[in-house]
């Protein structure tokens, strides 16, 4: 019910590229978010998702996050996970476009899940390096095997809860960090602040499910108002945060 109410408010307050005066944000919207190109990679993403949806595997789950609103806490069918908790076709395509548009060289993903988002980031630039963290060893192992079967060779798989794993990440800087796990207000804020030292002027943070709960929306508001963040783009399902010091502080709600 919360999400329905928030989506109605979002539709009333959101816009498209018209009225956006920042060239950086205008180009991001028109050349990336609204890019209608039928990329060949979309076929790969669809094939990967179909592989997950047709899987007969049942995983024993270790969940350090907020859990699922629709799935069993301990044993989950991969096919059902792919349909309910894995990145949607639309979101996977968007992640691909964002990764391609900014040409990220070093990416970090919090929450591997079945590897749908990981795959989207990977196929955008096969020469880039990606680190992905997953709390559940069985889920991570399954995603790793699936991605390797699809020819992915540029991903480092890290296993453990985010609190313990993030401080041990060797990379000093990331071009892109995708927050897609532990949908909790305090946890999201904590991970955001912990990873701020690993940003540079062109780094992009993307937060999944910013309207998943009231707490997640409050976390998103905190991030928007943080001194380090200059520009945000709210696409309802995903929130984009930028750190470009040359940009005037502005917040946009864009219908995707």
C-alpha positions as CSV (number, residue, x, y, z in Angstrom):
1,X,0.0,0.0,0.0
2,X,2.9,2.3,0.8
3,X,4.4,1.8,-2.6
4,X,1.1,2.5,-4.4
5,X,0.6,5.8,-2.6
6,X,4.2,6.8,-3.2
7,X,4.0,5.9,-6.9
8,X,0.9,8.1,-7.3
9,X,2.8,11.0,-5.7
10,X,5.8,10.3,-7.9
11,X,3.6,10.5,-11.1
12,X,2.2,13.8,-9.9
13,X,5.6,15.3,-9.2
14,X,7.8,13.7,-11.9
15,X,8.7,15.0,-15.4
16,X,10.8,14.1,-18.4
17,X,13.8,15.9,-19.9
18,X,11.8,19.1,-20.5
19,X,12.7,21.9,-18.1
20,X,16.0,20.3,-17.3
21,X,18.7,23.0,-17.8
22,X,21.8,21.1,-16.7
23,X,23.5,19.8,-19.9
24,X,24.9,16.9,-17.9
25,X,21.5,15.8,-16.5
26,X,19.7,16.5,-19.8
27,X,22.2,14.3,-21.7
28,X,21.9,11.6,-19.1
29,X,18.2,11.5,-19.5
30,X,17.9,11.8,-23.3
31,X,21.0,9.7,-24.3
32,X,20.9,7.1,-21.6
33,X,17.6,6.8,-19.6
34,X,15.5,7.4,-22.7
35,X,17.8,5.7,-25.2
36,X,15.5,3.5,-27.4
37,X,18.3,1.7,-29.2
38,X,17.6,-2.1,-29.5
39,X,21.0,-3.2,-28.3
40,X,22.1,-6.7,-29.2
41,X,23.0,-7.1,-25.5
42,X,19.3,-7.0,-24.6
43,X,19.0,-10.5,-26.2
44,X,21.8,-11.8,-23.9
45,X,20.0,-10.3,-20.9
46,X,16.8,-11.9,-21.9
47,X,18.4,-15.3,-22.5
48,X,20.1,-15.1,-19.0
49,X,16.8,-14.2,-17.3
50,X,15.0,-17.1,-19.2
51,X,17.8,-19.5,-18.0
52,X,17.0,-18.4,-14.4
53,X,13.3,-18.7,-14.8
54,X,13.6,-22.2,-16.2
55,X,16.0,-23.4,-13.6
56,X,15.0,-26.4,-11.4
57,X,17.4,-25.5,-8.6
58,X,16.3,-24.9,-5.0
59,X,18.7,-22.9,-2.9
60,X,19.2,-23.0,0.9
61,X,19.2,-19.3,1.7
62,X,21.2,-17.3,4.2
63,X,19.7,-13.8,4.3
64,X,21.4,-11.0,6.1
65,X,19.1,-8.3,4.7
66,X,15.5,-7.4,5.1
67,X,14.3,-10.6,3.5
68,X,11.7,-11.0,0.8
69,X,8.1,-10.0,1.0
70,X,7.0,-12.9,-1.2
71,X,9.6,-15.8,-0.9
72,X,10.3,-18.4,1.8
73,X,13.0,-17.4,4.2
74,X,15.1,-20.5,4.0
75,X,14.5,-22.5,0.8
76,X,13.8,-20.8,-2.5
77,X,13.3,-21.9,-6.0
78,X,15.6,-20.1,-8.4
79,X,12.8,-19.8,-10.9
80,X,10.6,-18.0,-8.4
81,X,13.4,-15.8,-7.3
82,X,14.0,-14.8,-10.9
83,X,10.4,-13.8,-11.3
84,X,10.0,-11.9,-8.0
85,X,13.3,-10.7,-6.5
86,X,15.8,-10.6,-9.4
87,X,16.2,-7.5,-11.5
88,X,13.4,-7.0,-14.0
89,X,14.0,-7.0,-17.8
90,X,13.5,-3.2,-17.8
91,X,15.9,-2.6,-14.9
92,X,18.5,-4.9,-16.3
93,X,18.4,-3.0,-19.6
94,X,18.7,0.3,-17.8
95,X,21.7,-0.9,-15.8
96,X,23.3,-2.0,-19.1
97,X,22.7,1.5,-20.6
98,X,24.0,3.3,-17.6
99,X,27.1,1.2,-17.5
100,X,27.6,1.7,-21.2
101,X,26.9,5.4,-21.2
102,X,29.4,6.2,-18.4
103,X,31.8,3.5,-19.5
104,X,32.6,2.4,-15.9
105,X,36.0,0.8,-15.4
106,X,35.6,-0.3,-11.8
107,X,32.2,-1.3,-10.4
108,X,30.9,-2.6,-7.1
109,X,27.5,-4.3,-6.5
110,X,26.0,-4.8,-3.1
111,X,23.7,-7.8,-3.5
112,X,24.6,-10.3,-6.2
113,X,21.4,-12.3,-5.9
114,X,21.1,-14.4,-9.1
115,X,23.5,-12.2,-11.0
116,X,21.0,-10.5,-13.3
117,X,22.3,-7.0,-12.4
118,X,25.9,-8.3,-12.4
119,X,25.4,-9.6,-16.0
120,X,23.9,-6.3,-17.2
121,X,26.9,-4.4,-15.8
122,X,29.4,-6.9,-17.2
123,X,28.1,-7.1,-20.8
124,X,28.2,-3.3,-21.1
125,X,32.0,-3.4,-20.9
126,X,33.8,-6.7,-20.9
127,X,37.1,-5.0,-20.1
128,X,35.9,-3.5,-16.9
129,X,36.3,-5.0,-13.4
130,X,33.3,-5.8,-11.2
131,X,33.2,-6.8,-7.5
132,X,29.9,-8.1,-6.3
133,X,29.0,-9.0,-2.7
134,X,26.5,-11.6,-1.7
135,X,25.7,-12.7,1.9
136,X,24.4,-16.1,1.0
137,X,27.2,-18.6,-0.1
138,X,24.8,-20.8,-2.0
139,X,23.3,-17.9,-4.0
140,X,26.7,-16.5,-4.8
141,X,28.0,-19.9,-6.0
142,X,24.9,-20.4,-8.2
143,X,25.2,-16.9,-9.7
144,X,29.0,-17.5,-10.3
145,X,28.3,-20.7,-12.2
146,X,25.6,-19.1,-14.3
147,X,27.6,-16.1,-15.2
148,X,30.6,-18.2,-16.1
149,X,28.4,-20.4,-18.3
150,X,27.4,-17.1,-20.1
151,X,31.1,-16.2,-20.7
152,X,31.5,-13.6,-17.9
153,X,35.1,-13.4,-16.8
154,X,35.4,-9.9,-15.3
155,X,33.6,-10.4,-12.0
156,X,35.1,-11.0,-8.5
157,X,32.6,-12.7,-6.2
158,X,32.8,-11.7,-2.5
159,X,30.8,-13.6,0.1
160,X,29.7,-12.3,3.5
161,X,27.5,-9.7,5.2
162,X,28.1,-6.2,3.9
163,X,29.4,-4.8,7.3
164,X,32.3,-7.3,7.4
165,X,33.0,-7.4,3.7
166,X,33.0,-3.7,2.6
167,X,35.9,-2.6,4.9
168,X,38.1,-5.3,3.3
169,X,37.5,-4.3,-0.3
170,X,40.9,-3.6,-1.8
171,X,39.9,-1.1,-4.4
172,X,40.4,2.5,-3.3
173,X,38.0,4.0,-5.9
174,X,35.0,2.9,-7.8
175,X,33.3,4.5,-10.8
176,X,30.0,2.9,-10.0
177,X,28.4,1.4,-6.9
178,X,25.0,-0.4,-7.2
179,X,23.2,-0.8,-3.8
180,X,20.9,-3.7,-4.3
181,X,20.7,-5.5,-1.0
182,X,19.6,-5.1,2.7
183,X,16.7,-2.7,2.0
184,X,16.9,-1.0,5.4
185,X,17.2,2.7,6.3
186,X,20.1,2.5,8.8
187,X,22.0,-0.1,6.8
188,X,21.6,1.8,3.5
189,X,22.9,5.0,5.2
190,X,25.7,3.2,6.8
191,X,26.9,1.5,3.6
192,X,26.5,4.9,1.7
193,X,28.7,6.7,4.3
194,X,31.3,3.8,4.5
195,X,31.7,3.8,0.7
196,X,31.9,7.6,0.3
197,X,35.7,7.6,0.6
198,X,35.9,5.3,-2.4
199,X,34.2,7.9,-4.7
200,X,35.7,10.4,-7.1
201,X,34.1,13.3,-9.0
202,X,32.6,11.1,-11.7
203,X,31.4,8.3,-9.5
204,X,27.8,7.2,-9.8
205,X,25.8,5.6,-7.0
206,X,22.5,3.8,-7.8
207,X,20.1,2.7,-5.1
208,X,17.5,0.0,-5.8
209,X,14.0,0.1,-4.4
210,X,14.1,3.6,-2.9
211,X,10.3,3.3,-2.2
212,X,10.5,-0.3,-0.9
213,X,9.5,1.0,2.5
214,X,9.1,4.2,4.4
215,X,12.5,3.6,5.9
216,X,14.1,3.2,2.4
217,X,12.5,6.5,1.3
218,X,13.9,8.2,4.4
219,X,17.4,6.8,3.6
220,X,17.0,8.2,0.0
221,X,16.1,11.7,1.4
222,X,19.2,11.5,3.7
223,X,21.4,10.7,0.7
224,X,19.9,13.5,-1.4
225,X,20.6,16.0,1.3
226,X,24.1,14.9,2.1
227,X,26.8,17.5,1.4
228,X,28.8,15.1,-0.8
229,X,25.9,14.6,-3.2
230,X,25.3,17.3,-5.8
231,X,22.7,15.9,-8.2
232,X,20.1,13.1,-7.8
233,X,17.7,11.5,-10.3
234,X,14.8,9.7,-8.9
235,X,13.3,7.1,-11.3
236,X,11.1,5.6,-8.6
237,X,12.5,2.0,-8.8
238,X,16.1,3.4,-8.9
239,X,17.7,6.4,-7.4
240,X,20.9,7.9,-9.0
241,X,23.3,10.0,-7.0
242,X,26.2,12.1,-8.5
243,X,29.1,13.8,-6.8
244,X,30.2,16.2,-9.5
245,X,31.5,19.3,-7.7
246,X,30.9,21.5,-10.7
247,X,27.2,20.8,-10.6
248,X,24.6,23.0,-8.8
249,X,22.8,20.9,-6.2
250,X,19.5,19.8,-7.8
251,X,17.1,16.9,-7.5
252,X,15.0,15.5,-10.3
253,X,12.1,13.0,-10.5
254,X,12.1,11.5,-13.9
255,X,9.5,9.1,-15.3
256,X,11.2,6.0,-16.8
